[in-house]
Amino acid sequence: MFAALFVIVGIAALLGGIAGVALWWNKRADQKAYEALRQSQEDSVRIIRDRYLTPAEADKYDTIREKIEQEKPEINARIRAQMERN
């Protein structure tokens, strides 16, 4: 592993000097951070149920959906009014 790292560092040093090595290393760290963030977002968004909802749970969600549908016109009106003011 160290031999491969020395080869990469040597090639980068030849191509771009120490600054090239630093840029390569930062890009690699940024990529790893991006991949970790993306994976955590995918894990948090995915919802998997291993069972059906009970009738009580289904009623609860239906009630929430109905409330949302009733509130949509009011919410949209507030948004339109705010957009017109700006």
Buried (B, 14 or more C-beta within 10 A) or exposed (E): EEEEEEEEBEEBEEEEEEEBBEEBEEEEEEEEEEEEEEEEEEEEEEEEEEEEEEEEEEEEEEEEEEEEEEEEEEEEEEEEEEEEEE
